[in-house]
């Protein structure tokens, strides 16, 4: 019977040491210890949720901070007592991703990468988040001031391409983006810097209810309002609307009982005072047309007469919009307008409110396209 050869005692003693070295090597192969990155964003930002998930899945630790209408540069200096040197900013409306760094012990904030994102395009958001994550990995390996481990070598990772909304400038030792943002000297040439787009917003559709009071009839009425807004610039919007009656105005003259339903349409130019803020007051001037379908019943007769009156309108609007979510706003608006009947009436007692002033209050909701 053959006997199994015995393992020398010195080799048995070395087995725990070899196992420990193997485990240490495996830990180094898994990557460096987690790095903490700040994410500065509005509290209800969908894009911020996505960038947090990508960072955490890439072994970054995330410390979130709510912008709350403050300048992100000020928040970046205060988050975690000013100890975090790298972070990602999601600006309101989810249209821009910004990567910033801070020098150790300094108060300045340097923009290292700016990406324009279409908030309605899921793949564009995904690509932008992946590019930010890989850019942060590149900074960790190439930036001398970063917390990368000593002795780590290897080429910087290549960023996945992001569908650009405008021409991009490649990152290099002396490359500068179109918005004047300098690229990091040690970043990979495959990563690109995009100048952020002006956040003019996108066209919107919405609906509102209105409460109206006209001096011609003196009776209150109500309408359902369908509206659309189109950006003409950062502050200026073209708004269109259609009014559909919900409640008829009923009143009595000296000889008649009158019921009137009014329809309306119009356009206005609106100026937004703070287009990038969550609370957005605005002022507008509008023109339009008013169509009044009236039913007149004389006191001394039972037969009614119907008539359609057409008026031109001119008014001034004052309102405020509040961004509930990146693609949704609620608004409140008051309006004062003047009606002129077309053609002018020959008998002012039968114009049925076609000439006169209108006060209107509206509350509604709009959605970005």
C-alpha positions in Angstrom: 0.0 0.0 0.0 1.4 3.3 -1.1 1.5 6.1 1.5 0.6 9.8 0.8 3.7 12.0 0.9 3.7 14.3 3.9 3.7 18.1 3.5 6.7 19.7 5.1 5.9 21.7 8.2 7.5 24.9 6.9 5.1 24.9 3.9 2.1 24.5 6.2 3.2 27.5 8.2 3.5 29.6 5.1 -0.1 28.8 3.9 -1.9 31.5 6.0 0.6 34.1 4.8 0.1 33.2 1.2 -3.6 33.3 1.6 -3.5 36.8 3.1 -1.3 38.1 0.3 -3.8 36.7 -2.2 -6.7 38.4 -0.6 -4.8 41.7 -0.4 -4.0 41.4 -4.1 -7.6 40.7 -4.9 -8.7 43.7 -2.9 -6.3 45.9 -4.9 -7.5 44.4 -8.1 -11.1 45.4 -7.2 -10.0 49.1 -7.2 -9.2 51.8 -4.8 -11.3 52.7 -1.7 -14.5 54.7 -2.3 -14.0 58.4 -3.0 -16.6 60.9 -1.7 -18.3 63.1 -4.3 -20.8 65.8 -3.7 -24.0 66.0 -5.7 -25.6 69.4 -5.7 -29.1 69.5 -7.1 -32.7 70.5 -6.5 -34.4 68.1 -4.2 -36.8 66.8 -6.9 -34.3 66.4 -9.7 -34.7 63.2 -11.8 -31.3 63.7 -13.3 -29.7 63.9 -9.9 -31.2 60.6 -8.9 -29.7 59.0 -12.0 -26.2 60.5 -11.5 -26.3 59.3 -7.8 -27.1 55.7 -8.9 -24.3 55.7 -11.4 -21.8 57.1 -9.0 -22.7 54.6 -6.3 -22.5 51.7 -8.7 -19.0 52.9 -9.7 -17.8 52.7 -6.1 -18.1 56.4 -5.3 -19.6 57.6 -2.0 -22.2 60.3 -2.6 -23.0 63.2 -0.3 -26.1 65.1 -1.5 -26.9 68.7 -0.9 -30.0 70.7 -1.9 -29.4 73.9 -3.8 -32.7 75.5 -2.6 -32.3 78.4 -4.9 -28.8 79.2 -3.8 -25.7 79.6 -6.1 -24.1 76.2 -6.5 -20.7 77.7 -6.0 -21.6 78.8 -2.5 -23.1 75.4 -1.7 -19.9 73.7 -3.0 -17.8 75.7 -0.5 -20.0 74.7 2.5 -20.9 71.1 1.9 -19.4 68.8 4.5 -17.7 71.7 6.1 -15.8 72.5 2.9 -13.8 69.2 3.0 -15.1 67.8 -0.3 -12.9 68.7 -3.2 -15.0 67.2 -6.1 -18.6 67.3 -7.0 -21.3 67.2 -9.6 -23.9 70.0 -10.1 -27.4 69.4 -11.6 -28.8 72.8 -12.4 -32.5 73.6 -12.3 -34.6 72.2 -15.2 -32.1 69.2 -15.5 -30.4 70.7 -18.6 -26.8 71.0 -17.5 -24.4 68.7 -15.6 -21.3 70.4 -14.2 -18.2 68.7 -12.7 -16.2 71.0 -10.4 -13.1 70.7 -8.2 -11.7 72.7 -5.4 -8.0 73.0 -4.4 -7.2 71.7 -0.9 -7.5 74.5 1.6 -8.8 77.0 -0.9 -12.1 78.7 -1.4 -12.2 78.8 -5.2 -14.4 76.5 -7.3 -13.1 75.4 -10.8 -15.5 74.1 -13.5 -13.8 71.0 -15.1 -16.6 69.7 -17.3 -20.0 71.0 -18.5 -22.5 68.8 -20.3 -25.7 69.9 -21.9 -28.5 67.3 -21.4 -32.0 67.0 -23.0 -34.1 66.2 -19.9 -36.8 64.4 -22.1 -34.2 62.1 -23.7 -33.5 59.1 -21.5 -30.5 57.9 -23.5 -29.0 61.3 -23.5 -29.3 61.5 -19.7 -27.8 58.0 -19.4 -24.8 58.9 -21.6 -24.2 62.1 -19.8 -24.2 60.4 -16.4 -21.7 57.7 -17.6 -19.4 60.4 -19.0 -19.4 62.3 -15.7 -18.6 59.1 -13.8 -15.7 58.2 -16.1 -14.5 61.8 -16.1 -14.3 61.6 -12.3 -12.4 58.4 -12.5 -10.0 60.1 -14.9 -9.5 63.0 -12.5 -8.8 60.6 -9.6 -6.0 59.0 -11.6 -4.5 62.1 -13.3 -5.0 65.0 -10.9 -2.0 65.2 -8.5 -4.2 66.8 -5.9 -6.8 64.0 -6.0 -7.1 61.2 -3.5 -5.9 58.5 -5.9 -3.7 55.8 -4.4 0.0 56.1 -4.7 1.6 53.8 -7.1 -1.5 53.3 -9.3 -0.7 53.4 -13.0 -2.5 52.8 -16.2 -4.2 54.8 -18.8 -7.2 57.0 -18.0 -10.5 55.4 -19.0 -12.3 56.6 -22.2 -15.6 58.3 -21.9 -18.7 57.0 -23.6 -19.8 59.4 -26.3 -22.6 61.8 -25.5 -24.9 63.0 -28.2 -23.8 66.7 -28.3 -26.3 69.5 -28.6 -23.7 71.8 -30.1 -20.1 71.5 -31.3 -17.7 70.3 -28.6 -14.1 71.2 -28.0 -11.7 68.3 -27.1 -10.0 68.3 -23.7 -6.3 68.8 -23.8 -3.5 70.6 -22.0 -4.5 73.9 -23.5 -8.1 73.3 -24.7 -10.8 75.7 -23.7 -14.5 75.2 -24.2 -16.7 77.6 -26.1 -18.0 79.0 -22.8 -14.5 79.8 -21.5 -14.2 76.7 -19.4 -10.7 75.3 -19.2 -10.2 71.6 -19.5 -8.1 69.7 -17.0 -4.5 69.2 -18.0 -4.4 65.4 -17.3 -7.7 64.3 -18.6 -8.1 61.8 -21.3 -8.3 63.2 -24.8 -11.4 61.1 -25.5 -13.5 63.2 -23.0 -15.1 66.3 -24.4 -16.2 69.6 -22.8 -19.6 71.0 -24.0 -20.5 74.6 -23.5 -23.9 74.6 -21.7 -26.9 75.7 -23.8 -28.8 78.8 -22.8 -31.7 77.5 -20.7 -34.5 79.1 -22.7 -36.8 76.3 -21.8 -39.0 74.3 -24.2 -42.5 74.8 -25.5 -45.2 74.1 -23.0 -48.8 73.0 -23.0 -51.2 73.5 -20.2 -54.7 74.0 -18.9 -56.3 76.4 -16.4 -59.6 77.5 -14.9 -60.5 81.1 -14.9 -62.9 83.4 -13.0 -64.1 86.4 -15.0 -66.0 89.6 -14.2 -67.0 91.9 -17.0 -68.3 95.5 -16.4 -70.6 95.2 -19.5 -72.8 92.6 -17.9 -71.7 92.9 -14.3 -72.2 89.1 -13.8 -69.4 86.7 -13.1 -68.6 83.8 -15.4 -65.9 81.0 -15.7 -63.9 79.5 -18.5 -61.7 76.5 -19.2 -58.4 77.8 -20.7 -56.1 75.8 -23.0 -52.8 77.4 -23.5 -49.3 77.0 -25.0 -46.0 78.8 -24.5 -43.1 79.1 -26.9 -39.7 80.5 -25.9 -38.4 83.4 -28.0 -35.3 84.0 -25.8 -34.1 83.4 -22.3 -36.7 85.9 -20.8 -39.3 86.3 -23.6 -42.2 83.9 -24.4 -45.0 83.9 -26.9 -48.2 82.5 -25.3 -51.4 81.5 -27.0 -54.7 80.5 -25.4 -58.3 79.5 -26.1 -61.2 80.1 -23.6 -64.2 77.8 -23.5 -67.1 78.8 -21.3 -68.0 76.8 -18.2 -70.6 79.1 -16.7 -72.9 81.5 -18.5 -73.3 85.1 -17.4 -76.9 85.8 -16.5 -78.2 89.3 -15.9 -81.3 91.5 -16.4 -81.6 94.9 -18.2 -84.5 97.3 -18.0 -86.6 95.2 -20.5 -84.8 91.9 -21.0 -83.3 88.8 -19.3 -80.0 88.0 -20.9 -77.8 84.9 -20.8 -74.4 85.1 -22.4 -71.7 82.5 -23.2 -68.3 84.0 -24.2 -65.5 82.3 -26.1 -62.1 83.8 -26.6 -58.7 83.4 -28.2 -55.5 85.4 -28.0 -51.8 85.8 -28.0 -49.5 87.6 -25.6 -45.8 88.3 -25.2 -44.6 87.5 -21.7 -41.4 88.6 -20.0 -40.0 86.2 -17.3 -38.0 88.0 -14.6 -36.2 85.0 -13.3 -36.3 82.2 -15.9 -33.8 79.9 -14.1 -35.4 80.1 -10.6 -38.1 77.9 -9.2 -40.4 80.9 -8.6 -40.8 82.8 -11.8 -42.8 86.0 -11.9 -43.7 87.4 -15.3 -45.5 90.3 -17.0 -47.3 90.2 -20.4 -49.2 92.2 -23.0 -51.9 90.4 -25.0 -54.3 90.9 -27.9 -57.2 88.7 -29.0 -60.8 88.2 -29.9 -63.9 87.7 -27.8 -67.0 86.0 -29.2 -70.3 86.4 -27.1 -73.2 84.2 -27.9 -76.2 85.8 -26.1 -79.8 84.8 -25.6 -82.2 87.8 -24.9 -85.7 87.2 -23.6 -88.0 90.3 -23.4 -90.0 90.8 -20.2 -93.3 91.1 -22.1 -92.7 88.1 -24.4 -91.7 84.5 -24.2 -89.8 84.3 -27.4 -86.0 84.6 -27.2 -83.6 86.2 -29.6 -80.0 84.9 -30.2 -77.1 87.1 -31.3 -73.4 86.7 -31.8 -71.2 89.7 -30.9 -67.5 89.9 -31.8 -65.0 92.1 -29.9 -61.3 92.8 -30.1 -59.4 92.7 -26.8 -56.2 94.2 -25.4 -55.0 93.4 -21.9 -52.1 93.3 -19.5 -51.1 90.1 -17.6 -49.3 89.7 -14.3 -48.5 86.2 -13.0 -46.1 83.8 -11.3 -45.0 80.3 -12.1 -43.6 77.7 -9.7 -41.6 74.7 -10.9 -43.1 71.8 -9.0 -40.9 69.3 -11.0 -38.4 69.7 -13.8 -41.0 69.3 -16.5 -44.1 70.7 -14.7 -45.1 74.1 -13.5 -48.2 75.6 -11.7 -49.1 79.2 -12.3 -51.4 81.9 -11.1 -52.3 84.9 -13.3 -54.4 88.0 -13.0 -55.4 90.0 -16.1 -57.1 93.3 -16.9 -58.4 93.8 -20.5 -60.6 96.1 -22.6 -63.1 94.9 -25.1 -64.2 96.8 -28.3 -67.1 95.5 -30.3 -66.6 95.0 -34.0 -68.3 96.8 -35.6 -69.1 99.5 -32.9 -72.7 99.1 -31.6 -75.3 101.7 -32.6 -77.3 101.0 -29.4 -75.3 100.7 -26.2 -78.2 99.0 -24.5 -77.9 95.9 -26.7 -74.2 95.3 -26.8 -74.5 92.6 -24.2 -71.1 93.3 -22.6 -69.3 93.4 -26.0 -67.8 96.8 -25.0 -66.3 97.1 -21.5 -63.5 96.0 -19.2 -62.7 92.5 -18.0 -61.0 91.3 -14.9 -59.8 87.7 -14.9 -58.0 85.4 -12.5 -56.5 82.1 -13.7 -54.8 79.1 -12.0 -53.5 76.2 -13.9 -50.7 73.8 -14.7 -48.3 73.5 -17.7 -46.0 70.7 -18.9 -42.8 71.0 -20.9 -42.6 69.2 -24.2 
